[in-house]
Amino acid sequence: MKQRINGVELHHALTAGYSNLKKNMASVNDLNVFPVPDGDTGTNMVHTFGGGLESVDGNILHAGDYMKQLSYAILLSARGNSGVIFSQFFHGLARSFDGKESIAFDDWTDGFRCATEDAYRSILSPTEGTILTVIRETAEFLPNQQYDTFQEGMQAILEQMKASLAKTPDLLAVLKEAGVVDSGGAGLVHFFSGVHAFFCGVSIDEAEGLEQTGSTKAHVHHFGPDSDMEYGYCTEFILQLMHAKTDIAAFSRQEFIAPLQEMGDSIVVVVNDTIVKVHIHTFTPEKVLAYARQFGEFVTLKIENMSVQHSETREAVTKEKVKYAIVAVASGKGIVDYFYGIGATVVIDGGQTNNPSVEDFMDAFSRYDAEHIIVLPNNSNIIFTANQAAEMYDETDVRVIPTKSIVEGYSALSMMNLWCDTVEELIDDMSSGLSTVTTAYVTTATRNTTMNGVEVVQGNYIGLVDKEIVGCDTDRVQLAGQVIQKVMQEQEKEVIIAFYGANVSVGEAEAFCEQLREKYPLADVGFIEGKQEIYDYIISLE
Amino acid sequence: MRDFVIFGDSVCDMTTEMRKEYAIEYVAMNFSIDDVETVASLDWSIDEAKNHYNQMRAGKRVFTTQVPKTVYYDRFKEVLDQGKDVLYIACSSALSASINTARMVAEELLQAYPEASVCCVDSLISSFGQAYLLMQASIKRSQGWSVKETASFIEENRLKVNQCGTVESMEYLRRAGRVKASKAFFGNLFGVKPIIISDTKGQNYAYKKVKGTSNARVAIAEHIVEAADGVYDQLLISHADCEEDAKLLRDEILKRAPFKDVVFGYIGPIVGASVGPGTVIAFCFGKQVTIEGNE
């Protein structure tokens, strides 16, 4: 007799997988190829799956329906390359489980086949030696396996995944050089390890102290005595149903929701045994609370003024009609302000260590009533998320120019001509400088290593050209100069722009630029206070 | 048939020699630096020109004023008193409202001199583009054309004078309100050169941007050669104290098209005030301008 599980059991199994992933988040983050603070794979995968889990109803008995709802929610919260692949993995599973009331282990064979298809399809040029390989090899392994129970089957999946993961350095040279396995693949193994543990009846203790997805810190100064209360309150709470107040056995989710619909919208109610989780957008939170307290007491309670959240975004609250909206990703207050100054319509705060989610993009897209939206991801870890968001957003035409760095983003914005007749023309203009622009960085090394023949000492400055380490020095200005010289020797550039970071003084940046002007009299040299973290200098050479 | 005198204004940037050769008069605008008002003379020396642009580079702001009504009145009346007619080819009305004053003066004068003609033509261009039209008018005059025939000819051909150039900083054009382009275009951009043409309304229009000075040179050269449309008679290049750049632009253009005659010179103080030092502009006669600037 083959074991079958329904939607609720699937929910618990995947939740256990998530708990184990979360527990191992830091170790996944540490599997970093470059000795620079890179896009954190563990954090991205946790936010991707966690965001989905948060908004899914865990009481759906129908396995196919549950998976469909979960995978949609995961697609929305996907962030980072591994997050996007991870979300597509579940999209594939959902596609395979569609219509199935319950699933047996055998169903995972087709599930992995679809998951592999979707994961590979989401990436323009799939790279082997990554999470993709781990998924694909598991999919190839499964058709020859027969297991009656999930415990045995998951055990086999886990072993296969571990074997694939161990081989990733053989497939991808950068992993070998850095002496690590692929971080996304490792995340997947931790996830399935949790799923396996669930079927073995082992519980997972979650790691403490996971940072919140979004900042809840309100900037009160944006909401003044004359502000409009346009958006109401985002009200979320967990309610413990109480015997003293209600007949818990007779408690009906449907009946509980009905009066709430009069009080607000965006309602999500999840009932888990005697706990009710509620999310609602309302202008009268006091009514919602009074109503809910008829059934029990609050375990947690959070009320946020959404007009404050909105005024923080610095964009008009009424949707302005525009022909083109340019959505760019940037971090560092100086760079964000600068990008607004040179014509970006919406700047999403994000970057190297803080990859925005698909939902962050979709929020940004919805701020304007635009005929065309052009997206500048400005980081190679964010391009896929941007593509996924572009694909999911139905309201208008969204195009992604795959800019890989802030410098490429600057190049695109600086060549933008918003009175172009057609979006193709606009994209041509914006892309015109991308093939010749070189990005150089100066940052601090996070560990000792030898890469590309350069001996990297932790704590010293390292210089990178595009993604290659070209130097290590204790003097960052000298190093920045060497990096630029190296680029100029290969190809004479006409424009040099230095975005200097939060750790660099104006005086240092000015002096550095003066040196550059003397050394390269024919070049146009500029410097911009980027105030970015991590990179002391981000240098554009065009 | 009555003889006529051709006037330009301080915007036409014609040197003393050029004006002498083509017998062109001009009415002068004024400019002021530090509240000291000076007549915008086209007879300034190279030293004066360099000094003027160096002051701008040092951050001094230059304010310009239209041709005063009395100047038009006195200069035109003087000509009419000699029994001659007046042809005034004014700088683009999109850049200076002087021509409106000139038309008012013309109406007044014609009441006193009913037999005379005072034709005011909006050149829809400036600097050496305007100079080109003035020289063409002079040639027609020497061929025996009347003032009215010449004025019509200039009106019919003015949009065939093509302009293409670039500035070192958009700041001057922006401050002077002398260019059509959206705010984003003016942003604090490094290394981005606007390619500025004169559109169908005679306004400077930054119709595209390119990265870097050498790309800008290529873009201007290509535009000019395309505009000349196979007839390479005269190429005119004016610059705001950046002769080297102007020469490089000339070479870039001559590499592509064998213009027979190249006129070279300084941008005067009036145009200079609104484009700033480091500006290079090329002009040629050719295809009808069809680009209409918009926001």
Interface residues (C-beta under 8 A of the other chain):
Chain A: Y338 G341 I342 G343 S411 S414 M415 M416 N417 L418 W419 D429 S432 G433 T436 E494 V495 I497 D524 V525 G526 I528 E542
Chain B: S182 K183 A184 F185 G187 N188 L189 F190 G191 V192 K208 K209 K211 G212 T213 S214 N215 N294 E295
